[in-house]
Amino acid sequence: MGEWFMAAWVEGLEVWEVARRMGVSVADVDDSVECTWTDVLRGRPSDGEAGVVWAGRLTADWTQIIQVRGFDCDGALRELSYGGRALLMRWDINGPRDLEYAVNGHYVTDLSVTVPGKRWGSDPQALDSHAQGLHFDLGDSGWESDPELPAGWLEYCAWEEARTESGQDYGEEDIPDEWGDFIGLVHNGYSPPMATCLTSALALVGRVTGREIDREWMDGAHTRYVIRDRRNG
């Protein structure tokens, strides 16, 4: 998903109603098109202030919304939850934000996805029954046993930690070729412990909705909506 991601999941609403509650007006309908992820920004309006979302049915009861541009999912979570439930998950270059859960217009739970046990809201434990076996601890070393880790990654991490603690630059030392690739990965945000936390958060959402975000959905055609801010006319 890259270094920036925002998505919301809404229960019990048709896709067009989700869009209306997020601020899509009749005037915006002409800019709403069925498209794939590859084409989601193709032919978009030049209005740089407009929000763009991509929304479609995830299950019979839940709609999935991917925010492509803007922050409309964040501001509309309570509105989206009226009459049902809604969840919000996001991260950016500064790391993940809390997983938010609203029910019938009320914020129920804010759950930290990197600090174990950190909960807020009117019912902080409301999502705990869906979190069994998941990992929300950035300091947990369980990721080290992941069989899909790149070969040599743990050795590189130990070397990088020692280099950082000593305050040394990369210098002229003999760095294995594959470690050069690892340095590039890290600079681009690759982090197995962070990935474990984010994957766990998406898994939790999937347990609530009945289906995780998956390749089949991402490869499908859904509706792109443009959301313009008309508060200033």
ChimeraX commands (.cxc) that place a marker at each C-alpha (Angstrom):
marker #1 position 0.00,0.00,0.00 radius 0.5
marker #1 position 2.99,2.30,0.28 radius 0.5
marker #1 position 4.00,4.81,2.93 radius 0.5
marker #1 position 0.51,6.38,3.08 radius 0.5
marker #1 position -2.74,4.46,3.53 radius 0.5
marker #1 position -6.24,5.19,4.79 radius 0.5
marker #1 position -9.31,2.98,4.62 radius 0.5
marker #1 position -12.72,2.69,6.27 radius 0.5
marker #1 position -15.21,-0.14,6.54 radius 0.5
marker #1 position -18.92,0.58,6.92 radius 0.5
marker #1 position -21.72,-1.79,7.91 radius 0.5
marker #1 position -25.26,-1.80,6.56 radius 0.5
marker #1 position -25.09,0.94,3.92 radius 0.5
marker #1 position -25.27,0.86,0.16 radius 0.5
marker #1 position -22.17,2.19,-1.55 radius 0.5
marker #1 position -23.96,5.30,-2.82 radius 0.5
marker #1 position -25.17,6.08,0.73 radius 0.5
marker #1 position -21.62,5.73,2.03 radius 0.5
marker #1 position -20.52,8.25,-0.59 radius 0.5
marker #1 position -23.36,10.65,0.29 radius 0.5
marker #1 position -22.45,10.59,3.98 radius 0.5
marker #1 position -18.86,11.36,3.09 radius 0.5
marker #1 position -19.94,14.48,1.22 radius 0.5
marker #1 position -20.40,13.39,-2.40 radius 0.5
marker #1 position -23.11,15.65,-3.86 radius 0.5
marker #1 position -25.29,15.45,-6.94 radius 0.5
marker #1 position -22.82,17.80,-8.64 radius 0.5
marker #1 position -20.04,15.27,-8.04 radius 0.5
marker #1 position -21.86,12.31,-9.59 radius 0.5
marker #1 position -20.48,12.93,-13.08 radius 0.5
marker #1 position -16.98,12.41,-11.67 radius 0.5
marker #1 position -17.92,9.06,-10.11 radius 0.5
marker #1 position -16.81,6.18,-12.30 radius 0.5
marker #1 position -16.37,2.44,-12.12 radius 0.5
marker #1 position -12.69,1.64,-12.40 radius 0.5
marker #1 position -9.90,-0.63,-11.27 radius 0.5
marker #1 position -7.12,0.34,-8.87 radius 0.5
marker #1 position -4.76,0.81,-11.82 radius 0.5
marker #1 position -7.05,3.48,-13.26 radius 0.5
marker #1 position -8.32,5.04,-10.04 radius 0.5
marker #1 position -6.47,8.32,-10.62 radius 0.5
marker #1 position -6.67,8.31,-14.40 radius 0.5
marker #1 position -8.74,11.19,-15.75 radius 0.5
marker #1 position -9.35,12.55,-12.26 radius 0.5
marker #1 position -10.45,16.18,-11.87 radius 0.5
marker #1 position -7.61,18.68,-11.67 radius 0.5
marker #1 position -9.04,20.18,-8.45 radius 0.5
marker #1 position -6.17,19.56,-6.06 radius 0.5
marker #1 position -8.39,20.14,-3.01 radius 0.5
marker #1 position -10.88,17.41,-3.88 radius 0.5
marker #1 position -10.86,14.16,-1.96 radius 0.5
marker #1 position -10.85,10.90,-3.90 radius 0.5
marker #1 position -12.10,7.56,-2.56 radius 0.5
marker #1 position -12.56,4.13,-4.11 radius 0.5
marker #1 position -15.48,2.18,-2.64 radius 0.5
marker #1 position -17.23,-1.14,-3.17 radius 0.5
marker #1 position -18.94,-4.02,-1.45 radius 0.5
marker #1 position -16.64,-6.20,0.62 radius 0.5
marker #1 position -19.32,-8.58,1.93 radius 0.5
marker #1 position -23.11,-8.62,1.88 radius 0.5
marker #1 position -23.11,-6.31,4.92 radius 0.5
marker #1 position -19.90,-4.29,4.65 radius 0.5
marker #1 position -18.55,-1.66,2.24 radius 0.5
marker #1 position -14.81,-1.07,1.95 radius 0.5
marker #1 position -13.48,2.41,1.20 radius 0.5
marker #1 position -9.90,3.16,0.19 radius 0.5
marker #1 position -8.94,6.83,0.51 radius 0.5
marker #1 position -6.88,7.71,-2.55 radius 0.5
marker #1 position -6.43,11.40,-1.85 radius 0.5
marker #1 position -7.52,13.54,1.09 radius 0.5
marker #1 position -8.78,12.68,4.57 radius 0.5
marker #1 position -12.53,12.28,4.15 radius 0.5
marker #1 position -12.71,8.84,5.78 radius 0.5
marker #1 position -11.19,10.25,8.94 radius 0.5
marker #1 position -13.63,13.14,9.26 radius 0.5
marker #1 position -16.72,11.09,8.39 radius 0.5
marker #1 position -16.31,8.02,10.64 radius 0.5
marker #1 position -19.07,8.93,13.10 radius 0.5
marker #1 position -21.47,9.81,10.30 radius 0.5
marker #1 position -20.66,6.55,8.52 radius 0.5
marker #1 position -21.44,4.53,11.64 radius 0.5
marker #1 position -25.00,5.79,12.19 radius 0.5
marker #1 position -27.32,2.78,12.09 radius 0.5
marker #1 position -24.43,0.31,12.25 radius 0.5
marker #1 position -20.68,0.13,12.73 radius 0.5
marker #1 position -17.62,1.62,11.08 radius 0.5
marker #1 position -13.85,1.15,11.36 radius 0.5
marker #1 position -10.93,3.31,10.27 radius 0.5
marker #1 position -7.30,2.36,9.77 radius 0.5
marker #1 position -4.46,4.55,8.49 radius 0.5
marker #1 position -0.73,5.11,8.47 radius 0.5
marker #1 position 1.69,7.64,7.01 radius 0.5
marker #1 position 5.41,8.37,6.94 radius 0.5
marker #1 position 5.27,8.97,10.71 radius 0.5
marker #1 position 3.89,5.50,11.36 radius 0.5
marker #1 position 0.48,3.97,12.05 radius 0.5
marker #1 position -2.39,5.79,13.71 radius 0.5
marker #1 position -4.85,4.14,16.08 radius 0.5
marker #1 position -7.44,1.73,14.72 radius 0.5
marker #1 position -10.78,3.49,15.34 radius 0.5
marker #1 position -14.16,1.84,15.88 radius 0.5
marker #1 position -17.51,3.67,15.99 radius 0.5
marker #1 position -21.01,2.33,16.59 radius 0.5
marker #1 position -24.20,4.21,15.76 radius 0.5
marker #1 position -22.55,7.61,15.82 radius 0.5
marker #1 position -20.40,7.08,18.91 radius 0.5
marker #1 position -16.67,6.46,19.16 radius 0.5
marker #1 position -16.31,3.18,21.04 radius 0.5
marker #1 position -12.66,2.16,20.75 radius 0.5
marker #1 position -9.34,3.65,19.72 radius 0.5
marker #1 position -6.78,0.84,19.65 radius 0.5
marker #1 position -3.04,1.36,19.34 radius 0.5
marker #1 position -1.67,-1.09,16.79 radius 0.5
marker #1 position 1.92,-0.85,18.08 radius 0.5
marker #1 position 1.60,-0.52,21.89 radius 0.5
marker #1 position -0.01,-3.53,23.63 radius 0.5
marker #1 position -2.98,-2.84,25.85 radius 0.5
marker #1 position -3.30,0.82,24.89 radius 0.5
marker #1 position -7.01,1.48,24.42 radius 0.5
marker #1 position -9.36,4.46,24.64 radius 0.5
marker #1 position -13.05,5.12,24.12 radius 0.5
marker #1 position -16.37,4.40,25.80 radius 0.5
marker #1 position -15.64,0.66,25.61 radius 0.5
marker #1 position -11.86,0.28,25.21 radius 0.5
marker #1 position -12.00,-3.53,25.10 radius 0.5
marker #1 position -14.78,-3.78,22.51 radius 0.5
marker #1 position -12.45,-5.21,19.84 radius 0.5
marker #1 position -10.36,-7.43,22.10 radius 0.5
marker #1 position -12.37,-10.56,21.28 radius 0.5
marker #1 position -11.25,-10.14,17.64 radius 0.5
marker #1 position -7.59,-9.66,18.56 radius 0.5
marker #1 position -6.72,-13.15,19.81 radius 0.5
marker #1 position -3.39,-14.32,18.40 radius 0.5
marker #1 position -2.63,-10.98,16.74 radius 0.5
marker #1 position 0.43,-8.85,17.53 radius 0.5
marker #1 position 0.17,-5.18,18.45 radius 0.5
marker #1 position 3.63,-4.70,19.91 radius 0.5
marker #1 position 6.35,-2.98,17.91 radius 0.5
marker #1 position 8.93,-4.30,20.38 radius 0.5
marker #1 position 7.90,-7.95,20.01 radius 0.5
marker #1 position 10.65,-10.04,18.39 radius 0.5
marker #1 position 8.31,-12.79,17.17 radius 0.5
marker #1 position 8.74,-11.55,13.59 radius 0.5
marker #1 position 12.32,-12.90,13.68 radius 0.5
marker #1 position 11.02,-16.44,13.16 radius 0.5
marker #1 position 9.02,-15.51,10.06 radius 0.5
marker #1 position 10.11,-17.98,7.33 radius 0.5
marker #1 position 9.49,-15.32,4.67 radius 0.5
marker #1 position 12.19,-12.97,5.99 radius 0.5
marker #1 position 14.84,-12.25,3.36 radius 0.5
marker #1 position 17.91,-14.43,3.85 radius 0.5
marker #1 position 20.50,-12.53,5.87 radius 0.5
marker #1 position 18.05,-9.97,7.23 radius 0.5
marker #1 position 18.68,-10.77,10.91 radius 0.5
marker #1 position 22.44,-10.53,10.42 radius 0.5
marker #1 position 21.96,-7.18,8.70 radius 0.5
marker #1 position 19.74,-5.92,11.56 radius 0.5
marker #1 position 22.40,-6.83,14.13 radius 0.5
marker #1 position 25.08,-5.05,12.09 radius 0.5
marker #1 position 22.86,-1.99,11.59 radius 0.5
marker #1 position 22.05,-1.79,15.31 radius 0.5
marker #1 position 25.74,-1.94,16.22 radius 0.5
marker #1 position 26.57,0.70,13.59 radius 0.5
marker #1 position 23.84,3.01,14.88 radius 0.5
marker #1 position 24.87,2.61,18.52 radius 0.5
marker #1 position 28.48,3.41,17.67 radius 0.5
marker #1 position 27.44,6.52,15.75 radius 0.5
marker #1 position 29.38,5.43,12.67 radius 0.5
marker #1 position 28.43,6.22,9.11 radius 0.5
marker #1 position 28.35,3.50,6.46 radius 0.5
marker #1 position 31.97,4.29,5.67 radius 0.5
marker #1 position 34.14,2.17,3.44 radius 0.5
marker #1 position 33.68,-1.19,5.16 radius 0.5
marker #1 position 32.97,-4.23,3.07 radius 0.5
marker #1 position 29.15,-4.40,2.98 radius 0.5
marker #1 position 27.74,-7.57,1.38 radius 0.5
marker #1 position 25.90,-6.81,-1.85 radius 0.5
marker #1 position 22.57,-8.05,-0.50 radius 0.5
marker #1 position 22.91,-5.71,2.48 radius 0.5
marker #1 position 23.03,-2.80,0.09 radius 0.5
marker #1 position 19.56,-3.87,-1.03 radius 0.5
marker #1 position 18.47,-4.03,2.62 radius 0.5
marker #1 position 19.66,-0.46,3.21 radius 0.5
marker #1 position 17.50,0.64,0.30 radius 0.5
marker #1 position 14.51,-1.27,1.69 radius 0.5
marker #1 position 14.86,0.34,5.11 radius 0.5
marker #1 position 15.12,3.81,3.61 radius 0.5
marker #1 position 11.88,3.06,1.75 radius 0.5
marker #1 position 10.07,2.12,4.96 radius 0.5
marker #1 position 10.49,-1.66,5.06 radius 0.5
marker #1 position 10.14,-2.88,8.65 radius 0.5
marker #1 position 9.13,-6.48,9.50 radius 0.5
marker #1 position 8.00,-5.60,13.07 radius 0.5
marker #1 position 5.90,-2.71,11.77 radius 0.5
marker #1 position 4.51,-4.92,9.01 radius 0.5
marker #1 position 3.46,-7.47,11.63 radius 0.5
marker #1 position 1.52,-4.80,13.53 radius 0.5
marker #1 position -0.17,-3.45,10.40 radius 0.5
marker #1 position -1.01,-6.92,9.13 radius 0.5
marker #1 position -2.53,-7.74,12.52 radius 0.5
marker #1 position -4.68,-4.61,12.37 radius 0.5
marker #1 position -5.97,-5.54,8.91 radius 0.5
marker #1 position -6.62,-9.08,10.15 radius 0.5
marker #1 position -8.65,-7.70,13.06 radius 0.5
marker #1 position -10.74,-5.61,10.66 radius 0.5
marker #1 position -11.28,-8.74,8.57 radius 0.5
marker #1 position -12.53,-10.64,11.61 radius 0.5
marker #1 position -15.09,-7.91,12.31 radius 0.5
marker #1 position -16.29,-7.57,8.70 radius 0.5
marker #1 position -16.00,-11.23,7.74 radius 0.5
marker #1 position -13.42,-10.67,5.01 radius 0.5
marker #1 position -9.93,-9.20,4.95 radius 0.5
marker #1 position -8.81,-6.83,2.26 radius 0.5
marker #1 position -7.41,-9.16,-0.38 radius 0.5
marker #1 position -6.01,-9.36,-3.90 radius 0.5
marker #1 position -9.37,-10.34,-5.42 radius 0.5
marker #1 position -11.04,-7.18,-4.12 radius 0.5
marker #1 position -8.11,-4.96,-5.07 radius 0.5
marker #1 position -8.10,-6.44,-8.58 radius 0.5
marker #1 position -11.82,-5.77,-9.01 radius 0.5
marker #1 position -13.70,-2.73,-10.34 radius 0.5
marker #1 position -15.22,-0.38,-7.76 radius 0.5
marker #1 position -16.56,3.17,-7.76 radius 0.5
marker #1 position -14.28,6.18,-7.59 radius 0.5
marker #1 position -15.91,9.19,-5.97 radius 0.5
marker #1 position -14.65,12.76,-5.94 radius 0.5
marker #1 position -15.46,14.77,-2.79 radius 0.5
marker #1 position -15.21,18.54,-3.06 radius 0.5
marker #1 position -15.16,20.91,-0.10 radius 0.5
marker #1 position -17.90,23.51,-0.74 radius 0.5
marker #1 position -17.83,25.18,2.68 radius 0.5
marker #1 position -16.33,28.29,1.10 radius 0.5
marker #1 position -18.71,28.25,-1.83 radius 0.5
marker link #1:1,2 radius 0.2
marker link #1:2,3 radius 0.2
marker link #1:3,4 radius 0.2
marker link #1:4,5 radius 0.2
marker link #1:5,6 radius 0.2
marker link #1:6,7 radius 0.2
marker link #1:7,8 radius 0.2
marker link #1:8,9 radius 0.2
marker link #1:9,10 radius 0.2
marker link #1:10,11 radius 0.2
marker link #1:11,12 radius 0.2
marker link #1:12,13 radius 0.2
marker link #1:13,14 radius 0.2
marker link #1:14,15 radius 0.2
marker link #1:15,16 radius 0.2
marker link #1:16,17 radius 0.2
marker link #1:17,18 radius 0.2
marker link #1:18,19 radius 0.2
marker link #1:19,20 radius 0.2
marker link #1:20,21 radius 0.2
marker link #1:21,22 radius 0.2
marker link #1:22,23 radius 0.2
marker link #1:23,24 radius 0.2
marker link #1:24,25 radius 0.2
marker link #1:25,26 radius 0.2
marker link #1:26,27 radius 0.2
marker link #1:27,28 radius 0.2
marker link #1:28,29 radius 0.2
marker link #1:29,30 radius 0.2
marker link #1:30,31 radius 0.2
marker link #1:31,32 radius 0.2
marker link #1:32,33 radius 0.2
marker link #1:33,34 radius 0.2
marker link #1:34,35 radius 0.2
marker link #1:35,36 radius 0.2
marker link #1:36,37 radius 0.2
marker link #1:37,38 radius 0.2
marker link #1:38,39 radius 0.2
marker link #1:39,40 radius 0.2
marker link #1:40,41 radius 0.2
marker link #1:41,42 radius 0.2
marker link #1:42,43 radius 0.2
marker link #1:43,44 radius 0.2
marker link #1:44,45 radius 0.2
marker link #1:45,46 radius 0.2
marker link #1:46,47 radius 0.2
marker link #1:47,48 radius 0.2
marker link #1:48,49 radius 0.2
marker link #1:49,50 radius 0.2
marker link #1:50,51 radius 0.2
marker link #1:51,52 radius 0.2
marker link #1:52,53 radius 0.2
marker link #1:53,54 radius 0.2
marker link #1:54,55 radius 0.2
marker link #1:55,56 radius 0.2
marker link #1:56,57 radius 0.2
marker link #1:57,58 radius 0.2
marker link #1:58,59 radius 0.2
marker link #1:59,60 radius 0.2
marker link #1:60,61 radius 0.2
marker link #1:61,62 radius 0.2
marker link #1:62,63 radius 0.2
marker link #1:63,64 radius 0.2
marker link #1:64,65 radius 0.2
marker link #1:65,66 radius 0.2
marker link #1:66,67 radius 0.2
marker link #1:67,68 radius 0.2
marker link #1:68,69 radius 0.2
marker link #1:69,70 radius 0.2
marker link #1:70,71 radius 0.2
marker link #1:71,72 radius 0.2
marker link #1:72,73 radius 0.2
marker link #1:73,74 radius 0.2
marker link #1:74,75 radius 0.2
marker link #1:75,76 radius 0.2
marker link #1:76,77 radius 0.2
marker link #1:77,78 radius 0.2
marker link #1:78,79 radius 0.2
marker link #1:79,80 radius 0.2
marker link #1:80,81 radius 0.2
marker link #1:81,82 radius 0.2
marker link #1:82,83 radius 0.2
marker link #1:83,84 radius 0.2
marker link #1:84,85 radius 0.2
marker link #1:85,86 radius 0.2
marker link #1:86,87 radius 0.2
marker link #1:87,88 radius 0.2
marker link #1:88,89 radius 0.2
marker link #1:89,90 radius 0.2
marker link #1:90,91 radius 0.2
marker link #1:91,92 radius 0.2
marker link #1:92,93 radius 0.2
marker link #1:93,94 radius 0.2
marker link #1:94,95 radius 0.2
marker link #1:95,96 radius 0.2
marker link #1:96,97 radius 0.2
marker link #1:97,98 radius 0.2
marker link #1:98,99 radius 0.2
marker link #1:99,100 radius 0.2
marker link #1:100,101 radius 0.2
marker link #1:101,102 radius 0.2
marker link #1:102,103 radius 0.2
marker link #1:103,104 radius 0.2
marker link #1:104,105 radius 0.2
marker link #1:105,106 radius 0.2
marker link #1:106,107 radius 0.2
marker link #1:107,108 radius 0.2
marker link #1:108,109 radius 0.2
marker link #1:109,110 radius 0.2
marker link #1:110,111 radius 0.2
marker link #1:111,112 radius 0.2
marker link #1:112,113 radius 0.2
marker link #1:113,114 radius 0.2
marker link #1:114,115 radius 0.2
marker link #1:115,116 radius 0.2
marker link #1:116,117 radius 0.2
marker link #1:117,118 radius 0.2
marker link #1:118,119 radius 0.2
marker link #1:119,120 radius 0.2
marker link #1:120,121 radius 0.2
marker link #1:121,122 radius 0.2
marker link #1:122,123 radius 0.2
marker link #1:123,124 radius 0.2
marker link #1:124,125 radius 0.2
marker link #1:125,126 radius 0.2
marker link #1:126,127 radius 0.2
marker link #1:127,128 radius 0.2
marker link #1:128,129 radius 0.2
marker link #1:129,130 radius 0.2
marker link #1:130,131 radius 0.2
marker link #1:131,132 radius 0.2
marker link #1:132,133 radius 0.2
marker link #1:133,134 radius 0.2
marker link #1:134,135 radius 0.2
marker link #1:135,136 radius 0.2
marker link #1:136,137 radius 0.2
marker link #1:137,138 radius 0.2
marker link #1:138,139 radius 0.2
marker link #1:139,140 radius 0.2
marker link #1:140,141 radius 0.2
marker link #1:141,142 radius 0.2
marker link #1:142,143 radius 0.2
marker link #1:143,144 radius 0.2
marker link #1:144,145 radius 0.2
marker link #1:145,146 radius 0.2
marker link #1:146,147 radius 0.2
marker link #1:147,148 radius 0.2
marker link #1:148,149 radius 0.2
marker link #1:149,150 radius 0.2
marker link #1:150,151 radius 0.2
marker link #1:151,152 radius 0.2
marker link #1:152,153 radius 0.2
marker link #1:153,154 radius 0.2
marker link #1:154,155 radius 0.2
marker link #1:155,156 radius 0.2
marker link #1:156,157 radius 0.2
marker link #1:157,158 radius 0.2
marker link #1:158,159 radius 0.2
marker link #1:159,160 radius 0.2
marker link #1:160,161 radius 0.2
marker link #1:161,162 radius 0.2
marker link #1:162,163 radius 0.2
marker link #1:163,164 radius 0.2
marker link #1:164,165 radius 0.2
marker link #1:165,166 radius 0.2
marker link #1:166,167 radius 0.2
marker link #1:167,168 radius 0.2
marker link #1:168,169 radius 0.2
marker link #1:169,170 radius 0.2
marker link #1:170,171 radius 0.2
marker link #1:171,172 radius 0.2
marker link #1:172,173 radius 0.2
marker link #1:173,174 radius 0.2
marker link #1:174,175 radius 0.2
marker link #1:175,176 radius 0.2
marker link #1:176,177 radius 0.2
marker link #1:177,178 radius 0.2
marker link #1:178,179 radius 0.2
marker link #1:179,180 radius 0.2
marker link #1:180,181 radius 0.2
marker link #1:181,182 radius 0.2
marker link #1:182,183 radius 0.2
marker link #1:183,184 radius 0.2
marker link #1:184,185 radius 0.2
marker link #1:185,186 radius 0.2
marker link #1:186,187 radius 0.2
marker link #1:187,188 radius 0.2
marker link #1:188,189 radius 0.2
marker link #1:189,190 radius 0.2
marker link #1:190,191 radius 0.2
marker link #1:191,192 radius 0.2
marker link #1:192,193 radius 0.2
marker link #1:193,194 radius 0.2
marker link #1:194,195 radius 0.2
marker link #1:195,196 radius 0.2
marker link #1:196,197 radius 0.2
marker link #1:197,198 radius 0.2
marker link #1:198,199 radius 0.2
marker link #1:199,200 radius 0.2
marker link #1:200,201 radius 0.2
marker link #1:201,202 radius 0.2
marker link #1:202,203 radius 0.2
marker link #1:203,204 radius 0.2
marker link #1:204,205 radius 0.2
marker link #1:205,206 radius 0.2
marker link #1:206,207 radius 0.2
marker link #1:207,208 radius 0.2
marker link #1:208,209 radius 0.2
marker link #1:209,210 radius 0.2
marker link #1:210,211 radius 0.2
marker link #1:211,212 radius 0.2
marker link #1:212,213 radius 0.2
marker link #1:213,214 radius 0.2
marker link #1:214,215 radius 0.2
marker link #1:215,216 radius 0.2
marker link #1:216,217 radius 0.2
marker link #1:217,218 radius 0.2
marker link #1:218,219 radius 0.2
marker link #1:219,220 radius 0.2
marker link #1:220,221 radius 0.2
marker link #1:221,222 radius 0.2
marker link #1:222,223 radius 0.2
marker link #1:223,224 radius 0.2
marker link #1:224,225 radius 0.2
marker link #1:225,226 radius 0.2
marker link #1:226,227 radius 0.2
marker link #1:227,228 radius 0.2
marker link #1:228,229 radius 0.2
marker link #1:229,230 radius 0.2
marker link #1:230,231 radius 0.2
marker link #1:231,232 radius 0.2
marker link #1:232,233 radius 0.2
view
